[in-house]
Amino acid sequence: CFANRYDAMQIQIGERRMPINVMMKNGISVVVPVVARLDASHAENLRKSLKEALDSGSGNLVLDLESVNLVDSTILGVVVGAFRNLPADRHLVLCAVSENVANLLHLTHLDRILNMYGSCEEALAILAP
């Protein structure tokens, strides 16, 4: 959705730099990891980015996985942790999920608790106040 926009920023967390686009769109926080393989080496950075996005906004959160082709169980734990920490009146949704990631979410039954949308635009439209 926003992975290639000029206004995207890279967030430096600790010593490791992971390109993450974090922005607000109509009161909705959008987090876009710009890596093809999202694995344990990115877990802490993603955790901090999601927490920062949740703390900075008062609306919902979209995790845009358009660039991501593979996630591991550690990343699934990070996403579930962020989902659990949401206030009851806020939502965390995934968008632009690849077939590989969607299959993993289905195998782990996380597709039953995490809403997924085909595009970031669709997710934003559904979550709009």
C-alpha positions in Angstrom: 0.0 0.0 0.0 2.7 2.5 1.0 5.8 0.4 0.7 7.3 2.5 -2.1 6.1 5.9 -1.2 8.5 8.8 -0.8 7.1 9.7 2.6 8.0 6.4 4.1 10.6 6.3 6.8 13.0 3.8 8.1 12.9 3.3 11.8 16.1 2.5 13.6 15.6 0.4 16.7 18.6 -0.7 18.6 21.6 -1.6 16.5 19.8 -3.4 13.7 18.0 -1.4 11.0 14.9 -2.9 9.4 13.1 -0.9 6.8 9.6 -0.3 8.2 7.2 2.2 6.8 5.0 3.5 9.6 2.4 6.1 8.9 -1.1 7.3 9.8 -3.8 7.3 7.2 -7.2 8.7 8.3 -6.4 7.9 12.0 -5.4 4.4 11.2 -1.8 3.3 11.8 -0.2 1.4 8.9 2.9 -0.7 9.5 4.7 -2.0 6.4 7.8 -4.2 6.8 9.7 -4.0 3.6 11.4 -7.3 3.6 10.6 -10.5 1.7 11.5 -12.8 4.6 10.2 -11.8 8.0 11.8 -14.0 10.5 13.1 -14.2 14.1 15.9 -11.8 13.2 13.3 -9.1 12.7 11.0 -10.0 15.6 12.2 -7.4 18.1 12.1 -4.6 15.6 8.6 -5.5 14.4 7.4 -5.8 18.0 8.7 -2.4 18.9 7.3 -0.9 15.6 3.8 -2.3 16.3 3.9 -1.1 19.9 5.0 2.3 18.8 2.2 2.4 16.2 -0.3 1.3 18.8 0.9 3.8 21.3 1.0 6.7 18.9 -2.5 6.3 17.4 -5.9 6.1 18.8 -7.4 4.2 15.9 -6.9 0.8 14.4 -3.8 -0.8 13.0 -3.1 -2.3 9.6 -0.1 -4.6 9.1 0.6 -4.4 5.3 2.5 -7.6 4.3 2.7 -6.8 0.5 6.5 -7.2 0.4 6.6 -10.3 2.7 6.6 -13.8 1.2 7.6 -15.7 4.3 7.1 -15.4 8.0 8.2 -17.8 10.8 6.6 -18.8 14.1 8.4 -16.0 16.0 6.8 -13.4 13.8 3.4 -15.0 14.3 4.0 -14.7 18.0 4.7 -11.0 17.6 1.5 -10.4 15.7 -0.6 -12.4 18.2 1.1 -10.5 21.0 0.1 -7.2 19.4 -3.4 -8.5 18.8 -3.8 -9.5 22.5 -2.6 -6.1 23.7 -5.1 -4.1 21.7 -7.8 -2.3 23.6 -11.3 -3.8 23.0 -12.3 -0.9 20.8 -9.4 -1.2 18.4 -8.6 -3.7 15.6 -5.4 -5.2 14.1 -5.9 -6.5 10.5 -3.5 -7.8 7.9 -3.6 -6.9 4.3 -1.9 -7.9 1.0 -1.0 -11.3 2.5 0.9 -13.6 0.1 -0.3 -17.1 -0.5 2.5 -18.6 1.5 1.7 -16.4 4.5 -2.0 -17.0 4.1 -1.4 -20.8 4.1 0.6 -20.6 7.3 -2.1 -18.5 9.0 -4.7 -21.1 7.9 -2.5 -24.0 9.2 -2.1 -22.3 12.6 -5.8 -21.3 12.7 -4.8 -17.7 13.1 -7.0 -16.8 10.1 -9.9 -17.4 12.5 -8.9 -14.5 14.7 -7.0 -12.1 12.4 -8.9 -10.4 9.6 -7.1 -10.4 6.3 -7.9 -8.1 3.3 -6.6 -8.3 -0.2 -5.2 -4.8 -0.3 -4.3 -2.0 2.1 -6.9 0.2 0.5 -9.6 -2.4 1.2 -8.6 -2.7 4.8 -8.5 1.1 5.3 -11.9 1.5 3.7 -13.4 -1.1 6.0 -11.7 0.3 9.2 -12.5 3.9 8.3 -14.6 5.7 11.0 
